[in-house]
Amino acid sequence: MKWYFHRSQKKTGWGSLSLVGFVAIALVLVTNIVIANASTPLDIGYFDFNYPPGTGANGEPTGEKPQSKLWYHDGSWWGSLWSVAGNAYHIYQLDWNTQTWIDTGVELDNRIETRADTLTDGDTLYVISNVYHDRAQNVSAGSRGQFYRYSYNAGTYELDDGFPIEVTDSRGESHVIAKDSTGRLWVTYTVNQQVMLTYSNANGGGDLDWAQPFVLPVATSSTAADDTSSIIAFDGYIGVMWSRQLTNNSMHFAVHKDSDPTTQWKTKAIYTVSGDDHMSLRSLQSDNAGKVFALFKTSAPDGAPGLIMLGVCDSASTDCVGNGDWDFYPVFTGASTDPTRMVMSIDVTNRDIYVFGHIRNGLPKTGSNIYYKRSDLDNISFPGGVGTPIISSTKYTAMNNVSTMRQNADASTGIVVIAADDVKRAYVHGCIDLSTHGSSVCLSPNSEVATHYGSASYQISEHGGISLTVSVELTLPSAVPVSVKYATSDGTATAGLDYVATSGTMTFAPGELSKTFQIPIIDDALAEDPETINLTLSDGPTTFPETAVVTLYDDDKIPQVSFAATSFEGQEDLGNGVFAVELSSPFHVPVSVHYATSNGTAVAPGDYTSQSGTITFNPTETYIEMPVTLIDDALQEPTEQFNLTLSSPVSATLGTPATATMSIIDDDEPPNVALSSDSFVVNENAGPATVTVLLDDPSDTTVAVDYWTKNITAIAPGDYTAIPTTTLTFNPGETQKTFNITINNDALQEFSESARVRIDDPTNAVLSTPNDAILAIIDDDTPPVVRFSNVTYSVLENKGWVEVDVELSFPFNATMQVDYTTLDDVALAGADYSTVSGTVIFSPFETKQTIYVPITEDINYEQPETLKLKLLNPVVTSLSV
């Protein structure tokens, strides 16, 4: 055993290294115990193990398109897979002979909903891991792109000191890593609708020293929100590819020569017919077949060629951004099978290029099998159709997001591809043996042409005395006819009683890959357990599975198929709702039923995505959940519903309920409603007072709020017309409404008066502040006169001061002020008195204030002297309520 330290510190590589937060160090004892998740063979390929919800965003831990989850080193395949036991992504090793993934216990990223891209260079493993979000955005520390570096020694990987560190400032669909010829690492991603880059050794600090992320310095680096980028090293260059789904969808490529300044780039729009954000890059150094291979999806419509395209930069002296540097080859056409999320692998031993991807089986938003096509590397041309399955299952019908290594493959490595079932949260994988001697555990396209059954097992009910169709297939197209004999034999079923014995010879014409034969089934009246028939191939070239087993099931009462409930619901902001369909009892053959959505109060495509398809229950399966895409809009709206309907059952009858509803729970907050101010002022003679009510956001529903008035010092009906509780209504989209309060202009001289205005009891809104206001009614009669209390004042100079009173002609319910100042007459300022000036303030209802003028006592005999005081600028400053 050995000891190691588990570090949870985060470091920033921008400029200089510094610790963020605190360092938590836990001493962990690690033994050499590993966990093997035994793989189970599927029809083609293998089921590996299940992972919990939240492991990868949208249940896709093998995404994202430009990234590589697998790598090959020291004679083994390795991968980044979620460890249920470790509750984190771990490094796994594949046992080739058993096709079993073994958890090494070495932790990668322990954050959920992350996507990793791996790069191996000798005994060093580099990993860039990003938190997934379908719309990239800048985020705070802890959710940014993290860079890991591991060293390999004696069959194990160990995290290097100082790692991981944060090297980007965002989360998004994918971060992708590459290493140039100088040893510098590069990472690309998209955020804020821009292609971004960062690189290591920014200031001579190696892999711990990263540049501040920057926008790719070319004119076309702006993107749509859904675009992604990828990166590749080739022949002394770093190349970045990105999709640009703006006015004209297109694919772009930019290059940086390793010896040039990091800001020096050249670019070209290499494919302007159309483009999409699915891409996979590979390089093949010093080879006449090409330097850079770019697999990407376009926006070609159904039936049009070129939905999946392969671009090859094949000039021996080009940097791949010149005119004529690229040639393009169609791989898949647009069709109802909707090939998507493709990756590629180059076999340098047999000089083939393989393209792998998801082929839909008619269920919207789900996949069926993972297929591949291959082409001669030196004469690129891909066959038509959907290709050949590498992972196929009737149980796992939502396979998607295939991934493989970015290294080139050869006869010693073979090819491994991994994918995930989005619905059942299952890892699956398939493999190809690239040697010429074939393999018992993997597909062997380079071995001799051989025949095999389409499946190792078949099931059928004896109900109705139908016939079973059995397929026999060739591993490869043949230039000459290929013959093989097929035959049935008794297992526990008996020929003549349970089925009709069948045998014969089938011959495949040149280029033909599949043929079928029929086994008639006898529907007897006996109650029986399941019985078996054996199938064999002989007298011809055969490979696995050259034998198969047919299971016959008695025709008991067939089950009913129905919705699991009459109503389902989904949160708008989660992006999907899930409904469930169930069988009344298990059945021994597959059961299928058609489903469809239709509008209710929720309307497609604004509220949800309309869909229909077929749901298939595997034998003994009784419960299936199906997702429906919900549209997360910015509107505040009530709960809406759309309809779900089942029809056309096969091997079952429709039960109750056969119809159901899906409710969409809105996630948008209702608007706030408030008065525009906490006070309103109106002159008595100015007509009605207008009060404004506001919403802080528009709503697509009707909003209502009650309002009323109440006396304070103003008394209805003499001073104003009272308003009883009344409803004010905002129509959808409105954010401002007003109502009027009638003011009565009487002939009385009176103080200014006030009333209260209030709103309350909102509907489809939240009451905010201010919701209570004062309405001030200003009397239109003359305000009081401000004056001195006396015209003259006398004082002996030895008193030291004189008191002068200022008064209002009557009390007033407002604050008033008046300025005052002294003026020389016979008495002179400085000799006989001190100059004073200022402002006298009368609070509401005050009528008198006093001014003090300092008098100077001298020793001179003088006649009586006078000075003047002056009042000026009287003003009402505020109203008392």
Helices and strands as residue ranges (DSSP letters): E 2-7, E 10-12, E 18-20, E 25-30, E 35-37, E 40-41, E 46-50, G 57-59, E 70-73, E 76-83, E 88-95, E 100-107, E 114-121, E 124-131, E 137-138, E 146-153, E 156-159, E 165-166, E 170-171, E 176-179, E 185-191, E 194-199, G 206-208, E 214-215, E 229-234, E 237-245, E 249-257, E 266-271, E 279-283, E 292-297, E 308-313, E 326-332, E 340-347, E 352-359, E 369-376, E 388-391, E 399-403, E 415-421, E 426-432, E 451-453, E 457-461, G 463-465, E 467-474, E 482-490, E 503-508, E 514-520, E 531-538, E 547-553, E 560-563, E 567-571, G 572-574, E 576-583, E 591-599, E 612-617, E 623-629, E 640-650, E 653-654, E 659-665, E 672-675, E 679-683, E 689-695, E 703-711, E 726-730, E 736-741, E 753-763, E 766-767, E 772-778, E 786-788, G 797-799, E 801-808, E 814-824, E 837-842, E 848-854, E 867-879
